[in-house]
Amino acid sequence: MGDWSRSLPCCLCVIACCWLTTCADVSCKNEKGASVDWFILYKLPNDKNGSGLKYLYMDESSNGWIFGKNKINDSGSAVAQTLEPLFKYVERKTEGFGYLLYNDQPPTNKVPASSFGHSKGVILLDRQTGVWLAHSTPRFPGTKRTSFWPENGIYFGQAFLCVTYPYKLFNDIAKQLQYIHIFSFDYAIPQTFPLDLQCVAHRTCYPKKAPWDRKLEMTSLAGSTFVSFAKYARYGDDLYSGLLVEPLGDDLLAKGWGRLHKPLPSNCSVKHNVYNVKSVKLPNIPPFNITSDHSKWCVTMGKKTGIWTCIADMNREISQMHRGGGAVCTSNTAVWKAFSKMVNRYEKCP
């Protein structure tokens, strides 16, 4: 009895480690197929060397960017490994599994109305864990291993944030998706799963009264903290200068798509300044202009109190002031250092 009682804490630790690293079926995955608590992936823009399917990757163990060993459209990429439960469900209709795919530029022929949010993402979950994969890629994902990556996905840079959360959190995550007013294009949500997630999938629920924004603090499966900021169309302001910069508490460098019709200039009229990133520098990659990079993200400048990095849905554009969208933010120091170094050039205020 004494030997067993002494070994019990060790046994529990082993079980917990197994759950977080190899046992969780629905979780963010690295290229080895092992579960990770979270990852950030940055697909490179295409260039004369054909880099459009290569990517950089980081998770809680990498301490910054590392190069992916596979191409992003390969079944061994971190994205494909994470989507594996979706592929299995399509093949065999796995019991106790649900998914929700949303994209304002879906792989279907249907073009959603501009009243829907400017947002792209994937929800995968079973009754223990779930994944929220936020990204910037049009026409993604397909539901088969051989065609999950869009054919035109080679050209521009894209960003992905994957976090593994406990199942119970997805009712609150569904409320965030209501404020973003996502356009779901494919889903299978069991009737026993959260009602808020079901109505989001059916595109039947959205905010009916102010406030028109919502903040949610989220704890990942392994205990990391992320914060979701979401705004509904009636919020009527820029995501970065109107919603993010004040709670993040510092000047902000905001990276968006470089081919906008009516972009907003850098803004120094608010408590903390918001500067538009104009070119990006990744490790061992020549700097590239934002006209070849479709990703959306921002990072605080670290001058005051906030060390924050956010993977976002939206651009700083006049029309997007009146659309839903959001960002998921982390105060992880390694992530902040990596993104801070990526800002090669930014626009000063007029």
N, C-alpha and C positions, 0 to 999 in steps of 0.2 A: 504493500500500500504506500509506504514511504517513497519507494523508487518511482512509482507511478505519479504521485502527487508532485514530485520534484520535476518530472519530465513533462507534465501537462502544459505549462507555459510554452515550452519549446515546441510541443506538438501543435498547439494553437498557432504559433508563429509560422510554422511550416505550412499549415493549412491556409493561413492568410496570404502568405507569399505565393502559394500555388494559385490561389484565386486571382490574384492581381497580375500574375505573369504568364500563366499558361492555361488556366482552367476556364476563364470567362469566355464563353463563345461569342457573345455580343459585346465587343469592346474595341477600342482603337488597337490596331495591330502594326507592328513593325514589319520589315521585309522578311524576317524569319518566321512570321506568323505568330509571334509571341504577343500576348496582351501588354499594352502600355497604358498608363493612366491618361496621357494626352500626347499629341504630337502636332507640330506645325510643319507644313510642307510648302515649298515655294517652287513651282514649276517655272523653268527658265523660258524666256522668249526665244523664238527661233532666230538663228543667225546663219552666216555662210558656212559654219561648221556643223549645222544641223542639230543645234542644242534644244530644239523645241519640245523634245520628250524627256529631257533630263530634269532632275530636280534636286534641290537641297532639302534636308530633313533635320529636325531636332525633336528630342523628347526630354523627359526628366533626367535621363542618364547621359545625354550627349554633351551637355555644357556648351551649346552653340550649334552652328551648322555643320553637318557632314553631308557628303555627296551620296545620293541614292545609288545603289549598285545596279538597279534595274531601271528601265524606262517606265514612265508613268502609265503607259498603256499596257504594260506587261502584267500578267497574272501574279507576279511576284512583287509588285510595287506595294508600298505601304497602303495606298488607297485601295487597291484590289484586294489585299489581304483583309482590310477592314470591311469591305463590302461582301465578303464571302458568305455570311449568313443570308444576305439578300439573294445571292445566286442560288444557294441551296433551297431557299423557300420557293423561288420560281420553278426550280426543278421538281421539288418533292412536297411542296406545301407543308412545311415544317410546323408542327403544333406549337402553340404558345409563343409565336413570334409575330411581330408587327413591324411595318415600315411605313414611312411617309417621305416622298420625294417632292421637293418644291423648287421652282425655278421660274423667274419672270421671263426667261428665254428657254422654254422647255424643248426637249428633243421631239416633241409632237409638232404637228402642223398648226395647232391652235395658238394664236397670239393673244395673251391675256390683256385685258383692259389696263390702262395706266392707273386705275384706281387700286390695283393690287400693288403690294410692296415691291421695291427694287431689291430682291433678296433671293438667295440660292442656298440650298442646304439639303441634308439627309438626316432623317431620324430612323434609327434601328433600335429595337428593344425586345427583350423577353421579360419574364416576370421577376428577374433578379437585377439585370443591368441594362443599360442602354447607351447609345452613342448619339451625340449631336455633332455632325460634321458640317461646319459652315464653310462655304467656298465662294469663288467668284467666276466659275466656269460655265458659260452658256452650253445648253444642250447636254448637260451632264446630270446624272449618270444614266447609262443604259442598264438593263437588268440581267445581262448575260456576260459571262467571263470574257467571251470573244469580242464583245462590242460595247463594253461599259464606257469606253473613252470615245468622245466624238471625233469624227474624221477631221474637222476643222480645228481641233484643239491643239494643234501643233504650234500655231503662230505666236500667241501672246503669253506673257507671264501671267500666272494665276497663283492665288494663295489659298491654303486649306488650314483650318483649325479643327482638330478632332479631340473631343474630350469624352471620357467614359464616366457616366454618372449612375448612381443607384436608381432603380426603377421608380421609386416613390417621388423623385424629383420631376418626373416628366409631366405631371399635371401642371406644375408651375411653369415649366418650359413651354407647354402648350399655350398658356396665357400670354407669354412673350410673343409667340408666333401669331396670336390674334392681333396684337398691336402692330406687328410688322405687316399683317394682312397678307400672308404668303399665298402664292398661287401653287396649290398642290396639283401635280399632274399625274401622279401614280401613288397608290397607297393600298395597304391591307391592314386594317386596325381591328383586332378582335373586339367583340362587344364587351368583354370584361375589362378592357383597357380604359384609361381615363376618358371620361366623356368630353372634356375640353380638347383632347387630342382627336377624338372622332369628329367633332364639329369643325375643327381646323382642316382636317382631311377633306371634309365635304364642302369646305369654303362657305360655311353658313354662319360663322360667328366672328364678330369684330367689336371693338369698343363702341358703346352707345352714348357715353357721356365723358366729360373731362374728369381727371386729367388725361391728356392725349399721349402721355409717355409713361413708361413703366421700367423700373429698375429691379433686377433680381440678382441677389448674391447666391452663388451656386457652389457647392462643395463636391468635388469629384470623388470617385470611388476610393481613391487613395488619400483623400484629404486635402487636395490642392484647392485654392479658392479662385473662382472666376466670377466676373460680374457681367451680366447681360444688360445692355441699355437698348430699349426699343421705343420707336416713335410711330404713332399712327399718322395717316395722311393729314388729319386736321391739326396736327401739331404746328405745321406751317413754318418751320424753320430748318436751317441746315443742321445735319446730324452733329457735325464737329464743333462749330462755333456756338450752336444753339443748345445742344444737349450734353456733349461729352466734356468739353474743355473745363467747365467750372467744377464738376465733381472730381475730375482727374487732378485738378489743382496746380497746373503748370502750363507753360506755353506748349503748343502742340504742333507737330509736324505731320501733315495729313497727305497720304498718298492715294491718288485715284487714277482713273482712266484718263489718258492724255488726248482723247479725241472727242471732246464734248462740244455741244452746240453753244451753250451759254454758261461757261464756267464762272464760278464765284472767285474773286481775287482773294489773296491772303487778307486776313482780317485782324487789324490791330485796334479795333474800336471796342473790344470786349475786355473783361478783366484780365484774361490771359490771351496772348496772341495765338492765332492759328495761321500757320504758314503752309503753302502748297509745295509739296515735294515735286521737283521737276526732273530729276534723274536719280537712278538707283545704282549702287555698287555692291555686288555680292562677292564673297570670297573667291579669289582666283578667276573672276569673270570681269571683262571690261565693262565700264559703266554703260548703262543703257537708258534711253529716254523713256518717259512714261507713255509715249505714243505706241510703244511696243509691249506695254505691261498693263494688263487688265485688272490686276489685283487691287484691293482696297484695304488700307490699314493706316494706323497712326501710332505715333510714339511720342511721349512727352520728352521735353528737352532736358529734363533733370536739373533745372536751375533752382527749383524751389522744393516743394514737398513731394511731388508725385513721380514715381518711377513706374510708368504704365505703358503697356503695349496692347493695342486692340486690333483684332481682325474684324473688318467691317463689311457691310453690304453696299454702301452708298458712295457716290461721288459728290464733290462739292460743285453742284450745278443748280441753277435756278429752278428748273422743273422738279428736281428731287427734294426741294424744300417742302413740296406738297405731295410726297409719296411716303409710304411706310418703309421702314428699314431699321437697321440696328447695328450693334457691334458687341463682340464678346471680348472682355479685357482681362489681362493678367498683370500682376505686379511682380512676376518672377524676374529676378535680377539678370539671369543669363539670357532670357528672351529679350529683355530691354536693351542689354548691351549689344546683342546681335542686330536688332532692328535700328538702333541708334547709329551704328556703323554703316548701315545700308544707305543712309541719306547722303547722296553725293552732292546734290545742289538743290536749293529751295528758293522760292520766290519771296523777296522782301515785300513789305507792305507798300502800297502806292504812296 
